[in-house]
């Protein structure tokens, strides 16, 4: 009689709900990523750090983790930041956010001819006491906004930010930074063609969420 072919059976000691084997090293990696994300969120919420990469590197250094091994994504940090602010922020966080949005509305009304759009932490709700009000303005040519401020004796200083565009290329965006009602306001200058497509979000790379004046007024009313 022909011999029956022996088959090996493999026992799986640990499985996730989908039946996929989760190795011990993978679980450890996930825990490290979570720890870095939580510390990075705390740094961003309490130390005025708004750069995701800088926050996660600082968090990894404090915890003693090799940044090449377990750096969380920006989206993971944003989720941890929302949780941190929801737990520790309380009424102070809500009031600060409302104040910043109210100031944003005033600035947007003053600059309405440039079709302002609110972006960033003040819009998405993760702003803290150190956050800038980030507005995108649209005009041809973009630097006419600078003349507008100069004619009205509004002090400002210039900065530049390099962003990776959707096609992988880099663009340098001119920023005018000023103060209004005690808040720092960042005006990013774009041409009118850029109204068609928002820049990539620094969080997930998708088109950045932005809101016009009626939408921001609606947030305050709600």
BAFI-3210 file (N, C-alpha, C; in Angstrom, 3 decimals, decimal comma, padded with zeros to 6 digits):
// residues 222
n [1|2|3|4|5|6|7|8|9|10|11|12|13|14|15|16|17|18|19|20|21|22|23|24|25|26|27|28|29|30|31|32|33|34|35|36|37|38|39|40|41|42|43|44|45|46|47|48|49|50|51|52|53|54|55|56|57|58|59|60|61|62|63|64|65|66|67|68|69|70|71|72|73|74|75|76|77|78|79|80|81|82|83|84|85|86|87|88|89|90|91|92|93|94|95|96|97|98|99|100|101|102|103|104|105|106|107|108|109|110|111|112|113|114|115|116|117|118|119|120|121|122|123|124|125|126|127|128|129|130|131|132|133|134|135|136|137|138|139|140|141|142|143|144|145|146|147|148|149|150|151|152|153|154|155|156|157|158|159|160|161|162|163|164|165|166|167|168|169|170|171|172|173|174|175|176|177|178|179|180|181|182|183|184|185|186|187|188|189|190|191|192|193|194|195|196|197|198|199|200|201|202|203|204|205|206|207|208|209|210|211|212|213|214|215|216|217|218|219|220|221|222]
n.u [000,849|000,436|002,314|000,892|001,013|002,597|001,307|002,042|000,978|000,292|000,269|-001,526|-000,988|-001,770|-004,158|-005,540|-008,793|-009,473|-008,334|-005,682|-002,269|-000,553|002,468|004,800|006,779|005,596|003,460|004,878|006,102|003,870|003,058|005,226|005,043|002,606|003,289|005,168|003,532|001,694|003,381|004,402|002,049|001,497|003,671|003,108|000,748|001,416|003,868|004,061|004,918|004,494|005,188|004,961|006,955|009,179|008,095|007,601|010,184|011,405|009,865|010,501|013,194|013,042|011,717|013,495|013,716|014,718|014,438|014,278|012,959|010,333|008,445|005,445|002,734|001,811|-000,931|-001,599|-000,506|-002,039|-004,546|-003,971|-003,439|-005,922|-007,298|-005,825|-006,287|-009,036|-009,275|-007,645|-007,901|-010,445|-012,759|-011,115|-009,662|-011,752|-012,735|-010,508|-010,267|-012,672|-012,254|-010,075|-011,235|-013,184|-011,601|-010,400|-012,586|-012,982|-010,609|-010,853|-013,095|-012,048|-010,222|-011,676|-011,773|-009,752|-010,578|-010,422|-009,425|-009,802|-007,506|-005,869|-005,005|-006,832|-009,123|-009,560|-009,812|-007,754|-006,208|-004,075|-003,037|-000,788|-001,074|-001,084|-003,387|-004,228|-004,456|-005,358|-004,836|-005,999|-004,980|-004,173|-001,513|-000,160|001,338|000,159|-001,259|000,579|001,100|-001,383|-001,423|000,744|-000,132|-002,041|-000,669|-000,178|001,709|003,989|005,814|007,880|007,815|008,738|007,474|008,153|006,449|005,403|003,955|000,974|001,839|004,330|006,315|008,025|006,913|007,407|005,895|004,804|004,642|002,923|003,178|001,373|-000,075|-003,203|-005,731|-004,412|-003,695|-001,614|-001,345|-001,222|-000,689|-001,010|000,085|-001,444|-002,058|-005,036|-005,707|-005,170|-007,348|-008,789|-007,703|-006,808|-003,785|-001,634|-002,429|-000,525|-000,896|-002,096|-001,573|-003,623|-005,871|-005,922|-008,145|-010,249|-011,913|-014,332|-015,462|-018,340|-018,586|-016,886|-018,105|-020,394|-019,391|-018,870|-021,415|-022,588]
n.v [-001,208|002,260|004,793|007,060|010,559|012,565|015,320|018,522|020,186|023,393|025,087|027,884|030,204|032,729|034,928|037,636|039,328|038,830|036,481|036,493|035,845|037,379|038,491|038,448|040,408|042,220|043,168|044,427|046,449|047,928|048,872|050,507|052,453|053,559|054,631|056,589|058,219|059,146|060,608|062,492|063,829|064,975|066,715|068,460|069,568|070,918|072,252|074,013|073,111|072,581|071,140|068,107|066,151|067,049|066,868|064,105|063,040|064,214|063,060|060,333|060,410|061,146|058,974|057,028|055,541|054,131|056,181|055,131|052,819|052,866|055,051|056,810|057,588|060,861|061,082|059,288|060,647|062,978|061,923|061,038|063,485|064,771|063,138|063,627|066,386|066,317|064,961|066,334|069,024|070,315|072,925|075,120|074,578|074,492|077,115|078,598|077,724|078,676|081,436|081,834|081,121|083,076|085,367|084,699|084,920|087,705|088,609|087,394|088,695|091,265|090,817|089,990|090,416|088,903|086,339|084,546|081,473|079,376|077,220|074,327|073,846|075,571|075,340|072,517|071,899|071,260|073,235|075,062|077,171|078,263|078,246|079,369|081,347|080,136|081,212|080,998|082,993|084,372|085,670|087,498|089,371|087,227|088,627|091,094|091,285|091,930|094,628|095,650|095,353|097,001|099,540|100,034|100,255|097,959|095,953|093,327|090,257|088,400|085,005|081,768|078,773|075,478|073,139|069,833|069,104|067,691|066,254|065,437|067,305|070,248|073,213|076,618|078,550|081,780|083,448|085,715|087,038|088,208|090,119|089,979|091,101|089,991|087,490|085,333|085,524|083,822|084,330|082,763|083,022|082,669|082,072|082,748|080,454|078,405|078,068|076,002|073,566|072,314|072,547|069,720|068,018|068,278|066,209|063,806|063,891|064,171|066,358|069,462|070,275|073,055|076,147|078,549|081,945|081,901|079,252|079,162|081,045|079,591|077,515|078,888|079,713|077,285]
n.w [000,000|-000,744|000,935|003,175|002,783|005,094|006,883|008,150|011,018|012,222|015,186|016,392|018,727|019,504|018,331|016,449|016,315|013,653|013,041|012,341|012,790|015,394|016,081|018,812|018,624|016,884|018,403|020,398|018,917|018,149|020,632|021,286|019,284|020,031|022,548|021,823|020,241|022,166|023,897|022,103|021,478|023,964|024,157|022,024|022,921|025,263|025,090|023,025|020,565|017,196|015,042|013,546|012,987|014,478|017,041|017,351|017,140|019,351|021,340|021,025|021,745|024,447|025,563|025,001|022,649|019,600|016,841|014,306|014,517|015,665|014,925|015,066|012,764|011,458|011,586|013,629|015,773|015,764|016,441|019,019|020,158|020,057|021,850|024,190|024,585|024,868|027,265|029,144|028,516|028,874|029,854|029,449|027,125|025,246|025,420|024,614|021,971|020,919|021,195|019,454|017,004|016,826|016,595|014,183|012,445|012,512|011,303|008,792|007,778|007,521|005,514|003,347|000,584|-000,422|-000,431|001,945|003,564|006,285|007,869|009,343|012,897|014,290|012,831|012,757|015,409|017,175|018,233|020,499|023,256|022,133|019,437|016,045|014,124|011,123|007,896|004,477|001,668|-001,444|-004,461|-007,477|-008,457|-005,831|-003,853|-003,472|-001,196|000,721|000,167|000,798|003,613|004,298|003,460|005,341|007,625|009,112|011,090|010,220|009,699|007,420|006,365|005,072|003,746|002,868|001,003|000,142|-002,871|-004,421|-006,635|-005,963|-006,247|-004,927|-003,292|-002,540|-000,186|000,452|003,552|005,629|008,751|011,441|014,184|015,846|017,856|020,050|019,186|017,227|013,767|010,751|007,402|004,457|001,182|-001,922|-005,446|-007,410|-008,819|-007,119|-005,563|-006,555|-005,789|-002,690|-000,740|000,149|003,182|006,186|007,899|006,809|004,093|002,277|000,384|001,988|004,595|004,475|005,308|004,416|005,168|005,845|006,781|009,007|010,633|011,078|012,653|015,025|015,716|016,252]
ca.u [000,000|001,239|002,365|000,201|001,908|002,378|001,126|002,381|-000,009|000,916|-000,651|-001,470|-001,296|-002,410|-004,740|-006,402|-010,173|-009,595|-007,681|-004,320|-001,279|000,100|003,702|005,172|007,543|004,665|002,733|005,811|006,266|002,650|003,082|006,218|004,449|001,579|003,955|005,740|002,420|001,151|004,331|004,434|000,819|001,667|004,615|002,432|-000,312|001,891|005,151|004,019|005,544|003,429|005,751|004,773|008,223|009,986|007,468|007,781|011,607|011,649|009,220|011,296|014,425|012,710|011,350|014,650|013,403|015,372|013,408|014,189|012,230|008,922|007,842|004,053|002,383|001,229|-002,344|-001,647|-000,230|-003,205|-005,582|-003,555|-003,563|-007,349|-007,639|-005,178|-007,001|-010,362|-009,200|-007,013|-008,153|-011,634|-013,367|-010,076|-009,378|-012,923|-012,807|-009,403|-010,611|-013,725|-011,645|-009,275|-012,143|-013,817|-010,595|-010,254|-013,716|-012,728|-009,549|-011,388|-013,967|-011,207|-009,481|-012,639|-011,497|-008,758|-011,244|-009,668|-009,835|-009,178|-006,963|-005,019|-005,537|-007,992|-010,270|-009,843|-010,121|-006,616|-005,409|-003,814|-002,764|000,363|-001,345|-001,393|-004,545|-003,655|-005,365|-004,872|-005,411|-005,880|-004,987|-003,198|-000,477|-000,361|001,994|-000,617|-001,686|001,624|000,853|-002,597|-001,046|001,625|-000,940|-002,840|000,287|-000,294|003,037|004,066|007,110|007,738|008,402|008,513|007,293|008,253|005,504|005,411|002,672|000,348|002,588|005,654|007,204|008,018|006,532|007,693|004,732|005,113|003,809|002,964|002,772|001,019|-000,822|-004,536|-006,473|-003,604|-003,410|-000,698|-002,081|-000,344|-001,371|-000,304|-000,291|-001,618|-002,760|-006,443|-005,832|-005,038|-008,654|-009,342|-007,201|-006,113|-002,484|-001,684|-002,421|000,676|-001,268|-002,287|-001,225|-004,808|-006,134|-006,130|-009,475|-010,254|-013,271|-014,559|-016,035|-019,635|-018,413|-016,295|-019,171|-021,279|-018,766|-019,067|-022,841|-022,923]
ca.v [000,000|003,500|005,513|008,357|011,698|013,227|016,769|019,197|021,143|024,472|025,648|029,329|030,457|034,022|035,453|038,805|038,954|038,379|035,195|036,680|035,697|038,610|038,092|039,209|041,594|043,182|043,786|045,338|047,598|048,719|049,548|051,572|053,517|054,213|055,423|057,772|059,075|059,789|061,612|063,559|064,599|065,791|067,782|069,432|070,221|071,684|072,927|074,917|072,499|072,288|070,367|066,696|065,418|067,457|066,355|062,652|062,790|064,588|062,045|059,109|060,633|061,147|057,620|056,162|054,641|054,436|056,713|054,333|051,588|052,949|056,374|056,776|058,502|062,123|060,839|058,671|061,693|063,864|061,226|061,075|064,879|065,004|062,431|064,345|067,641|065,993|064,502|067,311|070,411|070,813|074,179|076,062|074,290|074,894|078,570|079,081|077,432|079,617|082,765|081,859|081,109|084,388|086,270|084,320|085,513|089,139|088,785|086,990|089,778|092,382|090,433|089,221|090,560|087,890|085,040|083,781|080,141|078,953|075,859|073,978|073,484|076,365|074,772|071,111|071,775|070,836|074,413|075,324|078,578|078,704|078,035|080,473|081,277|079,942|081,565|081,024|084,100|084,098|086,885|087,576|088,497|086,951|089,555|092,314|091,281|092,636|096,054|095,944|095,525|098,165|100,759|100,210|100,298|096,746|095,341|091,897|089,786|087,406|083,682|080,929|077,361|074,563|072,035|068,861|069,166|066,399|065,531|065,107|068,460|071,122|074,597|077,547|079,398|082,989|083,662|086,984|086,741|089,430|089,933|090,580|090,815|089,161|086,184|085,309|085,176|083,436|084,490|082,066|083,701|081,799|082,602|082,344|079,095|077,444|077,835|074,765|072,396|072,639|071,893|068,482|068,152|067,733|065,071|062,573|064,067|064,414|067,800|070,044|070,790|074,495|076,663|079,953|082,747|081,401|077,982|079,455|081,676|078,517|076,812|079,681|079,691|075,962]
ca.w [000,000|-000,785|002,192|003,225|002,967|006,366|006,824|009,394|011,505|012,982|016,180|016,537|020,117|019,691|017,117|016,609|015,987|012,277|012,881|011,862|013,854|015,823|016,742|019,996|018,209|016,298|019,510|021,062|018,033|018,246|021,922|021,206|018,459|020,847|023,575|021,177|019,836|023,359|024,376|021,101|021,664|025,174|023,811|021,169|023,685|026,420|024,899|021,883|019,391|016,237|013,945|013,890|012,955|015,627|018,263|017,471|017,394|020,746|022,164|020,950|022,522|025,868|025,971|024,785|021,547|018,334|015,934|013,087|014,812|016,056|014,852|014,615|011,686|011,909|011,893|014,960|016,759|015,830|017,198|020,426|020,598|020,309|023,086|025,294|024,814|025,356|028,653|030,027|028,129|029,550|029,437|029,016|025,716|024,463|025,393|023,787|020,582|020,520|021,063|018,230|015,857|016,774|016,026|012,771|011,728|012,369|010,295|007,491|007,322|007,108|004,300|002,555|-000,853|-000,803|-000,301|002,959|004,002|007,542|007,830|010,471|014,210|014,715|012,138|013,094|016,829|017,991|018,590|021,910|023,541|021,345|018,018|015,149|013,237|009,785|006,817|003,105|000,902|-002,876|-005,276|-008,569|-007,898|-004,413|-002,925|-003,277|000,203|001,466|-000,040|001,555|005,017|004,418|003,316|006,558|008,748|009,912|011,147|009,934|009,228|006,358|006,492|003,901|004,092|001,724|001,108|-000,948|-003,554|-004,695|-007,672|-005,438|-006,340|-003,757|-003,523|-001,453|000,040|001,206|004,730|006,347|010,130|012,141|015,427|015,831|019,086|020,931|018,587|016,099|012,551|009,643|006,118|003,381|-000,058|-003,082|-006,601|-007,441|-009,361|-006,013|-004,945|-007,106|-005,069|-001,448|-000,568|000,935|004,633|006,832|008,725|006,040|002,689|001,465|000,278|003,308|004,887|004,670|005,472|004,139|006,245|006,340|007,512|010,319|011,412|011,482|013,776|016,227|016,051|016,777]
c.u [000,876|001,196|001,570|001,202|001,576|002,222|001,431|001,261|000,708|-000,091|-000,440|-001,918|-002,075|-002,929|-005,511|-007,804|-010,351|-008,905|-006,253|-003,346|-000,613|001,338|003,992|005,923|006,629|003,885|003,616|006,001|005,048|002,601|004,067|005,684|003,402|002,217|004,546|004,636|001,842|002,074|004,425|003,195|000,924|002,601|003,916|001,375|000,217|003,135|005,195|004,702|004,438|003,933|005,702|006,104|009,081|009,427|007,722|009,257|011,958|011,044|010,020|012,571|014,139|012,411|012,523|014,436|014,145|014,319|013,279|013,294|010,733|008,384|006,402|003,838|001,858|-000,236|-002,497|-001,418|-001,420|-004,334|-005,255|-003,697|-005,019|-007,775|-007,064|-005,956|-008,408|-010,357|-008,693|-007,420|-009,340|-012,155|-012,336|-009,744|-010,525|-013,012|-011,711|-009,707|-011,680|-013,164|-010,848|-010,159|-012,852|-012,858|-010,398|-011,370|-013,482|-011,670|-010,073|-012,334|-013,142|-010,489|-010,382|-012,375|-010,492|-009,276|-010,547|-010,292|-009,074|-008,722|-006,278|-005,745|-006,752|-009,257|-010,592|-010,040|-008,977|-005,739|-005,220|-003,484|-001,615|000,087|-001,563|-002,753|-003,995|-004,716|-004,655|-005,607|-005,104|-006,006|-003,956|-002,771|-000,668|000,201|001,291|-001,145|-000,684|001,421|-000,378|-002,260|-000,187|000,831|-001,759|-001,984|000,106|001,064|002,968|005,515|006,875|008,436|008,137|008,400|007,362|007,309|005,647|004,023|002,192|001,127|004,001|006,648|007,100|007,648|006,877|006,533|005,141|004,120|004,018|002,402|002,559|000,284|-002,175|-005,290|-005,739|-003,258|-002,431|-001,444|-001,086|-001,147|-000,519|-000,823|-000,302|-002,234|-004,182|-006,630|-005,797|-006,325|-009,236|-008,918|-006,411|-004,765|-002,620|-001,656|-001,125|000,378|-001,335|-001,992|-002,409|-005,032|-006,555|-007,560|-009,371|-011,691|-013,308|-015,241|-017,385|-019,508|-017,845|-017,313|-020,157|-020,716|-018,983|-020,522|-023,243|-022,402]
c.v [001,246|004,211|006,819|009,475|012,406|014,733|017,357|020,161|022,155|025,049|027,149|029,665|031,740|034,499|036,716|038,420|038,461|037,077|035,295|036,583|037,036|038,220|038,977|040,479|042,646|043,900|044,792|046,597|048,523|049,498|050,701|052,752|054,296|055,116|056,701|058,745|059,831|060,884|062,777|064,441|065,502|066,962|068,867|070,212|071,172|072,520|073,824|074,395|072,084|071,553|068,888|065,941|065,755|066,894|064,866|062,297|063,106|063,554|060,755|059,235|060,553|059,737|056,666|055,134|055,081|054,933|055,944|053,105|051,816|054,370|056,263|057,744|059,810|061,944|060,205|059,720|062,632|063,223|061,235|062,483|065,219|064,348|063,161|065,610|067,389|065,614|065,595|068,763|071,044|072,116|075,173|075,854|074,761|076,406|079,161|078,880|078,400|081,022|082,876|081,879|082,449|085,430|085,976|084,929|087,005|089,407|088,459|088,045|090,953|092,102|089,700|089,310|089,525|086,471|084,114|082,435|079,798|077,507|075,568|073,767|074,284|075,851|073,368|070,864|071,357|072,014|074,510|076,808|079,138|078,671|079,351|080,244|081,224|080,199|081,474|082,132|083,894|085,394|086,755|089,034|088,318|088,019|090,903|092,404|092,060|094,150|096,502|096,195|096,760|099,462|101,053|100,174|099,114|096,045|093,838|091,539|088,634|086,103|082,926|079,476|076,520|073,390|071,113|068,835|067,764|065,575|065,171|066,242|069,305|072,545|075,421|078,531|080,577|083,145|085,065|086,721|088,054|089,093|090,617|090,128|089,828|087,795|086,343|084,777|084,953|083,494|083,839|082,605|082,729|082,587|082,089|080,933|078,050|077,275|076,495|073,539|072,822|071,945|070,602|068,773|067,598|066,502|063,786|062,702|064,284|065,915|068,376|070,563|072,294|075,014|078,146|080,644|082,223|080,122|078,235|080,143|080,611|077,716|077,555|079,650|078,360|075,789]
c.w [000,000|000,558|002,096|003,523|004,269|006,155|008,186|009,770|012,373|013,946|016,267|017,948|020,318|018,347|017,432|016,185|014,565|012,023|012,391|013,021|014,146|016,615|017,934|019,621|017,601|017,388|020,236|020,236|018,112|019,553|021,925|020,398|019,257|021,893|022,994|020,772|021,035|023,876|023,397|021,226|022,886|024,908|022,994|021,954|024,743|026,172|023,668|020,641|018,422|015,006|014,323|013,966|014,157|016,921|018,433|017,729|018,852|021,684|022,186|021,778|024,021|026,377|025,833|023,708|020,293|017,346|014,632|013,268|014,950|016,054|014,340|013,453|012,277|012,297|013,272|016,039|016,886|016,629|018,698|020,990|020,903|021,632|024,302|025,623|025,348|026,825|029,582|029,742|028,826|028,968|028,905|027,541|024,831|024,332|024,513|022,301|020,079|020,314|019,767|016,989|015,707|016,177|014,544|011,934|011,493|011,292|008,903|006,929|006,808|005,789|003,303|001,052|-001,347|-000,596|000,707|003,262|005,277|007,409|009,167|011,783|014,656|014,038|012,638|014,584|017,718|018,434|020,100|022,072|022,708|019,841|017,273|014,494|011,815|008,720|005,474|002,366|-000,576|-003,674|-006,390|-008,744|-006,390|-003,485|-002,802|-001,848|001,059|001,371|000,754|003,027|005,226|004,353|004,559|007,815|009,698|009,930|010,875|009,653|008,264|006,739|005,195|004,351|002,829|001,965|-000,092|-001,574|-003,900|-005,725|-007,236|-005,524|-005,076|-004,166|-002,302|-001,340|000,911|002,350|005,272|007,739|010,872|013,431|015,298|017,071|019,986|020,395|017,426|014,877|011,414|008,345|005,032|002,048|-001,234|-004,237|-006,629|-007,987|-008,250|-005,220|-005,387|-006,308|-003,848|-001,394|000,229|002,436|005,207|007,678|007,919|004,550|001,764|001,328|001,628|003,460|005,115|004,639|005,161|005,307|006,723|007,166|008,913|011,208|011,904|012,644|015,074|016,674|016,682|018,200]
res [x|x|x|x|x|x|x|x|x|x|x|x|x|x|x|x|x|x|x|x|x|x|x|x|x|x|x|x|x|x|x|x|x|x|x|x|x|x|x|x|x|x|x|x|x|x|x|x|x|x|x|x|x|x|x|x|x|x|x|x|x|x|x|x|x|x|x|x|x|x|x|x|x|x|x|x|x|x|x|x|x|x|x|x|x|x|x|x|x|x|x|x|x|x|x|x|x|x|x|x|x|x|x|x|x|x|x|x|x|x|x|x|x|x|x|x|x|x|x|x|x|x|x|x|x|x|x|x|x|x|x|x|x|x|x|x|x|x|x|x|x|x|x|x|x|x|x|x|x|x|x|x|x|x|x|x|x|x|x|x|x|x|x|x|x|x|x|x|x|x|x|x|x|x|x|x|x|x|x|x|x|x|x|x|x|x|x|x|x|x|x|x|x|x|x|x|x|x|x|x|x|x|x|x|x|x|x|x|x|x|x|x|x|x|x|x|x|x|x|x|x|x]
***
